[in-house]
Amino acid sequence: MAIVATCLLSLLVCCGLAWWQWDRFTSANGTFQNLGYVLQWPLFGLFPAFMFWRIRKLRQKAEAGATETPERQEAEPAVPAPRPRPDVAEANTDEDEELAAYNRYLRELNARDQQAAE
């Protein structure tokens, strides 16, 4: 009941603010920005009701998913299995000479850092 009251209260307040912006728009100082607010405030007022509806639908969907049979849950894993890693030797055949030289240089630097750390 509190959620419904909150949704209705927000709708009433936001419609009141839209009416206020309409009065500002029709006054001598009114701008099109006020007209934009006239259109936005009712949407802001409907947002809590939309969120309540959306949360309710998601909860029903989650409850329906929890009541599935265990065989069905095992058949469809939530996370796909990782793809096999390509063979390292196969990857080295595609390297060009410049990349191979750079990788050797990086290995040498790493070895120097390891020796300096010891």
C-alpha positions in Angstrom: 0.0 0.0 0.0 2.9 2.4 0.8 4.3 1.9 -2.7 1.0 2.7 -4.4 0.6 5.8 -2.2 4.1 6.9 -3.1 3.4 6.4 -6.8 0.2 8.4 -6.6 1.8 11.1 -4.5 4.7 11.5 -7.0 2.3 11.6 -9.9 0.2 14.3 -8.2 3.2 16.4 -7.2 4.7 16.1 -10.7 1.5 17.0 -12.4 1.3 20.1 -10.1 4.8 21.0 -11.2 3.8 20.6 -14.8 0.8 22.9 -14.3 3.2 25.5 -12.7 5.5 25.2 -15.7 2.6 25.7 -18.1 1.6 28.9 -16.2 5.2 30.0 -16.6 5.2 29.2 -20.3 2.0 31.1 -21.0 3.3 34.2 -19.0 5.2 37.0 -20.6 8.5 35.6 -19.4 7.8 32.0 -20.5 10.2 30.2 -22.8 10.2 26.9 -24.7 12.3 25.5 -21.9 9.2 25.8 -19.7 7.2 23.9 -22.3 9.8 21.2 -22.2 9.3 20.9 -18.5 5.6 20.7 -19.0 6.1 17.5 -21.0 8.8 16.1 -18.7 7.2 16.4 -15.3 4.3 13.9 -15.9 7.0 11.4 -17.1 8.9 11.9 -13.9 5.7 11.4 -12.0 5.0 8.1 -13.8 8.6 6.8 -13.3 8.0 5.3 -9.7 5.0 3.4 -11.0 7.0 2.1 -13.9 9.8 1.0 -11.6 7.4 -0.8 -9.3 5.9 -2.6 -12.3 9.3 -3.5 -13.7 10.6 -4.8 -10.4 7.5 -6.9 -10.0 7.9 -8.4 -13.5 11.6 -9.2 -12.8 10.8 -10.9 -9.5 8.1 -13.0 -11.2 10.6 -14.0 -13.9 13.2 -14.9 -11.3 10.7 -17.0 -9.3 9.7 -18.8 -12.5 13.3 -19.5 -13.3 14.0 -20.9 -9.8 11.1 -23.4 -10.1 12.6 -25.0 -13.2 13.7 -28.7 -13.0 17.3 -29.3 -12.1 17.9 -31.2 -15.4 17.0 -28.1 -17.3 19.2 -25.8 -15.2 22.2 -28.1 -15.8 21.6 -28.3 -19.5 21.9 -24.6 -19.9 25.0 -23.2 -18.1 24.8 -19.6 -17.1 28.4 -18.9 -18.3 29.6 -20.5 -21.5 32.6 -22.7 -21.4 35.9 -21.0 -22.3 37.2 -21.6 -25.8 40.4 -23.6 -26.1 43.6 -21.6 -26.2 45.5 -21.8 -29.5 48.7 -23.7 -29.5 51.7 -21.6 -28.6 53.9 -23.2 -31.3 51.2 -22.4 -33.8 51.1 -18.8 -32.8 54.9 -18.4 -33.2 54.8 -19.5 -36.9 52.8 -16.4 -37.8 55.3 -14.0 -36.1 57.4 -11.7 -38.3 61.0 -11.2 -37.6 60.6 -7.7 -36.0 58.0 -9.0 -33.6 60.2 -12.0 -32.7 63.1 -9.7 -32.0 61.0 -7.4 -29.8 59.7 -10.4 -27.8 63.3 -11.6 -27.3 64.3 -8.1 -26.1 61.4 -8.1 -23.6 62.4 -11.6 -22.3 66.0 -10.3 -21.8 64.7 -7.2 -19.9 62.5 -9.4 -17.7 65.4 -11.7 -17.0 67.5 -8.7 -15.9 64.8 -7.5 -13.7 64.4 -10.9 -12.1 68.2 -11.1 -11.4 68.2 -7.5 -10.0 65.3 -8.4 -7.7 67.2 -11.4 -6.2 
